[in-house]
Amino acid sequence: MERQGTAGDSLSAREDGLLLKAEVEALRASWLMTAPNPRVGALALKDGHIVGRGRHERLGGMHAEEAALRDAGAWPADSPEPNPGHVDEIVVTLEPCSAKDPEKRRNPCVESLLAAGVERLLVGALDPDARHQGSGLMAMEEGGAQVRLSPDPSPFFAMNGAFSRSLANPDRPWILLKWAASLDGKVASPPGGPRWISGPESRDEVHEIRALSDGILIGKGTLEADDPFLNARPASGPRPEQPTRIFVGGGESLAPEAHALEKAGPRIWVLEPDGGLPPWMAENLKSGEDHVLEIPRTSDGFDLGILLSRLRKEFSLRRILVEGGPGIHGSFLREECVDAVLIYTAPILLGGRESAFPAEVAAPLALDASSKEEACLGRDHRVAFQVVEAS
Ligand SMILES: NC(=O)c1ccc[n+]([C@@H]2O[C@H](COP(=O)([O-])OP(=O)(O)OC[C@H]3O[C@@H](n4cnc5c(N)ncnc54)[C@H](OP(=O)(O)O)[C@@H]3O)[C@@H](O)[C@H]2O)c1
């Protein structure tokens, strides 16, 4: 089988055209919803005609191949696997997954493609993860399919900066910093000001984004000032498991009636080594939902490098939404562990001193203008950018 970057024969005009269509399908997905997974698009064909299109739309959701099979009518909603006879060819921008990885939330795509009777597979890029690279193509060939691979994976990588950045930082989760600000860039209401800065449509979206995150992280100041539930309450319905809530400091002084303790779901309390536990926490730890992570402090608070690597290794967290406040956001910036930012701007002027980062944070962050994703949500404007890769 020819491999990318080798002298394999180039694709035919028909294959080039089909891959282009699959890329267009991938571009209809939002990296804000899929990262750290890539945006992937797929076509399902029967007798040379496109009968289905699909894309990977959200982290933890259907892969593009499954979406295309379902679109083609090959995979009824009530069936555990697709039916043969509807699709004989699949075009997909990334090598289909083949590993039964406990961190993956779905069955391997190669199994579904073979069950659907796919005889030909055209792929835009090999899986860049060395642990899986080539195994999807090999499994398809072993299953009797004819496999073609594009010699040029650059279109796949050009649209998947967030995925590449996550692969380059395998020892920590992918980090999305989020805040809501007034038009004058303030993130906290003065006394007597509105409880919420952003409107209900923005807050609904935040619940969707929380729901597809593995973890949601806040600092001590926000825990104490806002007393948040911090769980995911998406309009699309609850996900089977709540994201893990991570509290950086403040657990020791928390009142037992705090909202954070009310809702079910895993919680991680970041505390100083040998700091001692309040009685309610010692009791909660027995339930298995609460965990304590003892993390050493630097002059800037808890050591975020150690914290993030433990969250990745010990809790398998791949994507964390950091909801602030400014102190925490400032530390993430200083430690250079931010992958993307998500900002909701409301048409209000708040005044005051509380900006998104403390004044002493002098850590300019270059954002990739080409990655901009924006939306109007009610009266608010939402924008998301990926961070520019250091050269
Ligand atoms: N508009 C928004 O989107 C938004 C979102 C969140 C919060 N807020 C607002 O922001 C305000 C709270 O912000 P804040 O800056 O005071 O609190 P914060 O960022 O939530 O927490 C900061 C505190 O956490 C502790 N900490 C421990 N390790 C840290 C580390 N590595 N980096 C940073 N902090 C660490 C520090 O306290 P110790 O030194 O005592 O450990 C620090 O003072 C509230 O008014 C809240 O309403 C707004």
Ligand as a Chemical Component Dictionary entry (heavy atoms), coordinates in Angstrom:
data_LIG
# 
_chem_comp.id                   LIG 
_chem_comp.type                 NON-POLYMER 
_chem_comp.pdbx_formal_charge   0 
_chem_comp.three_letter_code    LIG 
# 
loop_
_chem_comp_atom.comp_id 
_chem_comp_atom.atom_id 
_chem_comp_atom.alt_atom_id 
_chem_comp_atom.type_symbol 
_chem_comp_atom.charge 
_chem_comp_atom.model_Cartn_x 
_chem_comp_atom.model_Cartn_y 
_chem_comp_atom.model_Cartn_z 
_chem_comp_atom.pdbx_ordinal 
LIG N1  N1  N 0  -16.959 37.474 33.498 1  
LIG C1  C1  C 0  -16.451 36.263 33.599 2  
LIG O1  O1  O 0  -16.408 35.509 32.638 3  
LIG C2  C2  C 0  -15.923 35.805 34.942 4  
LIG C3  C3  C 0  -15.575 34.464 35.103 5  
LIG C4  C4  C 0  -15.081 34.062 36.323 6  
LIG C5  C5  C 0  -14.953 34.982 37.354 7  
LIG N2  N2  N 1  -15.327 36.261 37.167 8  
LIG C6  C6  C 0  -15.195 37.234 38.254 9  
LIG O2  O2  O 0  -13.838 37.292 38.637 10 
LIG C7  C7  C 0  -13.731 37.562 40.011 11 
LIG C8  C8  C 0  -12.827 36.537 40.671 12 
LIG O3  O3  O 0  -11.584 36.569 40.049 13 
LIG P1  P1  P 0  -10.233 36.405 40.866 14 
LIG O4  O4  O 0  -9.109  36.722 39.963 15 
LIG O5  O5  O -1 -10.349 37.116 42.149 16 
LIG O6  O6  O 0  -10.270 34.871 41.254 17 
LIG P2  P2  P 0  -9.854  33.514 40.540 18 
LIG O7  O7  O 0  -9.042  33.717 39.343 19 
LIG O8  O8  O 0  -11.089 32.692 40.453 20 
LIG O9  O9  O 0  -8.963  32.881 41.671 21 
LIG C9  C9  C 0  -7.738  33.459 41.962 22 
LIG C10 C10 C 0  -7.253  32.952 43.297 23 
LIG O10 O10 O 0  -7.002  31.558 43.201 24 
LIG C11 C11 C 0  -5.867  31.236 43.981 25 
LIG N3  N3  N 0  -4.888  30.493 43.167 26 
LIG C12 C12 C 0  -4.255  29.384 43.513 27 
LIG N4  N4  N 0  -3.447  28.960 42.569 28 
LIG C13 C13 C 0  -3.542  29.843 41.565 29 
LIG C14 C14 C 0  -2.914  29.909 40.317 30 
LIG N5  N5  N 0  -2.032  29.013 39.879 31 
LIG N6  N6  N 0  -3.230  30.938 39.543 32 
LIG C15 C15 C 0  -4.138  31.854 39.952 33 
LIG N7  N7  N 0  -4.755  31.831 41.133 34 
LIG C16 C16 C 0  -4.465  30.808 41.935 35 
LIG C17 C17 C 0  -5.282  32.541 44.477 36 
LIG O11 O11 O 0  -5.672  32.675 45.837 37 
LIG P3  P3  P 0  -4.667  32.262 47.008 38 
LIG O12 O12 O 0  -3.400  32.984 46.779 39 
LIG O13 O13 O 0  -5.399  32.645 48.246 40 
LIG O14 O14 O 0  -4.512  30.796 46.852 41 
LIG C18 C18 C 0  -5.955  33.599 43.668 42 
LIG O15 O15 O 0  -6.186  34.771 44.375 43 
LIG C19 C19 C 0  -15.145 37.523 40.550 44 
LIG O16 O16 O 0  -15.619 38.836 40.654 45 
LIG C20 C20 C 0  -15.921 36.784 39.498 46 
LIG O17 O17 O 0  -17.269 37.168 39.468 47 
LIG C21 C21 C 0  -15.793 36.700 35.986 48 
# 
loop_
_chem_comp_bond.comp_id 
_chem_comp_bond.atom_id_1 
_chem_comp_bond.atom_id_2 
_chem_comp_bond.value_order 
_chem_comp_bond.pdbx_ordinal 
LIG N1  C1  SING 1  
LIG C1  O1  DOUB 2  
LIG C1  C2  SING 3  
LIG C2  C3  SING 4  
LIG C2  C21 DOUB 5  
LIG C3  C4  DOUB 6  
LIG C4  C5  SING 7  
LIG C5  N2  DOUB 8  
LIG N2  C6  SING 9  
LIG N2  C21 SING 10 
LIG C6  O2  SING 11 
LIG C6  C20 SING 12 
LIG O2  C7  SING 13 
LIG C7  C8  SING 14 
LIG C7  C19 SING 15 
LIG C8  O3  SING 16 
LIG O3  P1  SING 17 
LIG P1  O4  DOUB 18 
LIG P1  O5  SING 19 
LIG P1  O6  SING 20 
LIG O6  P2  SING 21 
LIG P2  O7  DOUB 22 
LIG P2  O8  SING 23 
LIG P2  O9  SING 24 
LIG O9  C9  SING 25 
LIG C9  C10 SING 26 
LIG C10 O10 SING 27 
LIG C10 C18 SING 28 
LIG O10 C11 SING 29 
LIG C11 N3  SING 30 
LIG C11 C17 SING 31 
LIG N3  C12 SING 32 
LIG N3  C16 SING 33 
LIG C12 N4  DOUB 34 
LIG N4  C13 SING 35 
LIG C13 C14 SING 36 
LIG C13 C16 DOUB 37 
LIG C14 N5  SING 38 
LIG C14 N6  DOUB 39 
LIG N6  C15 SING 40 
LIG C15 N7  DOUB 41 
LIG N7  C16 SING 42 
LIG C17 O11 SING 43 
LIG C17 C18 SING 44 
LIG O11 P3  SING 45 
LIG P3  O12 DOUB 46 
LIG P3  O13 SING 47 
LIG P3  O14 SING 48 
LIG C18 O15 SING 49 
LIG C19 O16 SING 50 
LIG C19 C20 SING 51 
LIG C20 O17 SING 52 
# 
